[in-house]
Amino acid sequence: MLSALKESASRRATKAHLELRVSNHSAKRLYEKLGFSVVGVRERYYPDNQEDAIVMWMDNMRASDYQKRLSLLQREHQIG
């Protein structure tokens, strides 16, 4: 995910969004660590069990402080 966000920013993307199951707490924590914020809920989004989806956005991908944050996380986890 770190590599994808850095690559997206290098290709001039400025925003990213995603959806995840309400029950996926570990993914939510990861995405928050990566700078995403909860902006809404899609009720009964998943057809298999009618579970809600959390909608998360991040809109500062090209900001220098965000790029520093990603680089720090990459170093912490020895990624790329």
Secondary structure as the mmCIF struct_conf table of DSSP 4:
data_model
#
loop_
_struct_conf.conf_type_id
_struct_conf.id
_struct_conf.beg_label_comp_id
_struct_conf.beg_label_asym_id
_struct_conf.beg_label_seq_id
_struct_conf.end_label_comp_id
_struct_conf.end_label_asym_id
_struct_conf.end_label_seq_id
HELX_RH_AL_P HELX_RH_AL_P1 LEU A 2 SER A 10
TURN_TY1_P TURN_TY1_P1 ARG A 11 ARG A 12
STRN STRN1 ALA A 16 ARG A 21
TURN_TY1_P TURN_TY1_P2 VAL A 22 SER A 23
HELX_RH_AL_P HELX_RH_AL_P2 HIS A 25 LYS A 33
TURN_TY1_P TURN_TY1_P3 LEU A 34 GLY A 35
STRN STRN2 SER A 37 ARG A 42
TURN_TY1_P TURN_TY1_P4 GLU A 43 ARG A 44
TURN_TY1_P TURN_TY1_P5 PRO A 47 ASN A 49
STRN STRN3 ALA A 53 MET A 58
TURN_TY1_P TURN_TY1_P6 MET A 61 ARG A 62
BEND BEND1 ALA A 63 ALA A 63
HELX_RH_AL_P HELX_RH_AL_P3 SER A 64 HIS A 77
TURN_TY1_P TURN_TY1_P7 GLN A 78 GLN A 78
#
